[in-house]
Amino acid sequence: MSLSKTSLLDNVKKQFTFKLKAYKQVFISLIFIQLLAVFFSFNGVGMMGSSSESIEIDIQFYSADMVIIFTIIWAFITAILITTTAYKKDDFTFVTNQLSSNLSNMLFLLTGSIVGGITAMLSTSLMKIIMNIFGGLGYISASPSLSEIVIGYSSTILYILLFSGLGYLFGTLVQISKAFAVLIPGVFIGAGILGAGSLGFEWVKGMYQFIFTEPSVLVFVLKVLVIVAMLFTSSIALSNRMEVRE
Amino acid sequence: MNVIECRGLTKVYGKTKALNHLSFTIEENKITGLIGRNGSGKTTLLKTIAGYLRETSGEIKVFSEKSFNNLMVSANVIYINDQMNFPTALTLREVLNVSAMFYEKWDHELANRLFDYFSFQSTHYYNDLSKGMKSTFNMIVGLCARCALTMFDEPTTGMDAAVRKDFYRALLKDYIAYPRTILLSSHHLEEIEDLLEDILLIKEGREHLHMPIGELKEWAIGIQGLSENVEEWTRNKEVIYSKDIGVNRTYAVVKNNLSEADHQKAKAADLALTQVTSSDVCVYLTSKTKGGIDDVFIKD
């Protein structure tokens, strides 16, 4: 009997198509999480008030920040989820090896980040409509320029991608040893409690500043892309010798 | 061409050796039965062949390539067991469609016909199926993938008698039409022995016997008679199994390489020689002790 031939590229494509179908719950949960975040956002993300003798002004700020944060959490959890044994075994039920399974997962997370980022940004439109109907008096909406929109969308997508890369590495480490499931949150929460910037935890602060306070957009994009590439490459390297077990 | 070549294969889990210096080769287009007791390493062996597990030492080659984490091996091998995972979000029909996308030689028409024959519903989900239905569905995927190396690990778990018969018949028919290498592990040798060409018996992670099934049927012979006569007759022979039956009578099994003199002696001592079925031979060979469960209950 002749043997079937398959190339890595071809297989990654097939795995990716398969995952778009098989992981559809992931997108359903995205919709729910974003709607929930929109709902929470109606409390306003900020408030300002001032009054003089005869005038009182109350200003409430509304933005998609909450939706973006929820989407980031969603991406982080989704990335962890698809590294778990059940999902790995699904891949190996069909044709794959660790490399193509990882590559297709990454393509899937990239797609998820783009979809999540765009819908998160679009949620402002939904909020504007709702505010117009139910909102209070004197509703003013910002009208950003095109370049602001582009920067807004791309940086949102990149943040989401960054956290999905982080989640993916975290999930991979947990698959290697369950000890990491305790160790990694322990280190981060511990660093938070002990206070970043003291007791040798400067690196937490440094890391935060390195990524989140970058003034140049281009440098920010480059930084995030390099970090994401590093996260995914280390996940691939770590899982390439891993076995598929129960 | 050898499909599987295995030399000194060892797989260690923690402190237990699941596979212990296993060596064998399996040729193209043969149906081989993998027989062994619970915990003898059958599943570990099959998973190593499928490339899920990495060998601790030794060498395992499938289609002349190392099997672990190998895309070519994955494309040409299908491993069906009773703990298979299918994506939970996909309906049964969608699972078949996805399989068709991955497996180059997938026969979609046959899959659909088997799907209807076993009255599966397109909109049902795999996880909602009963144990026997899951096994039946696994079998459809395993057969229709037409992989050059097809491995079934306890494929009939939970199936009722009728479906089991259907399965063996379907397997044979499809094998005849599209010959391929098949590895079949089962506890029910008597059910599958008509299907098998070869048998690979493993015990404690080692290869114990590897021979055509026809030879196995002749491999051992049973002898029965008065205990002292049986004892006398089997003195210089390797007794594979012995059991007391009734008062003063013993049944023993020895390897079937008897000389003419042995036959005459047996006749003189009024001993009856009987054939031993291949499944009994397997049970006797793989048992860890000489006695049986009865000995556990003898207190003295």
Interface residues (C-beta under 8 A of the other chain):
Chain A: M1 S2 L3 S4 K5 T6 L8 N11 K14 T17 F18 K21 A22 Y23 K24 Q25 A86 K89 D90 F92 T93 F94 V95 T96 N97 Q98 L99 S100 N240 R241 E243 V244 R245 E246
Chain B: E28 N29 K47 G51 Y52 L53 R54 F63 N69 N70 L71 M72 S74 A75 N76 Q83 M84 N85 F86 P87 A89 L90 E94 V98 S99 M101 F102 Y103 E104 K105 C147 A148 Y178 P179 R180 T181
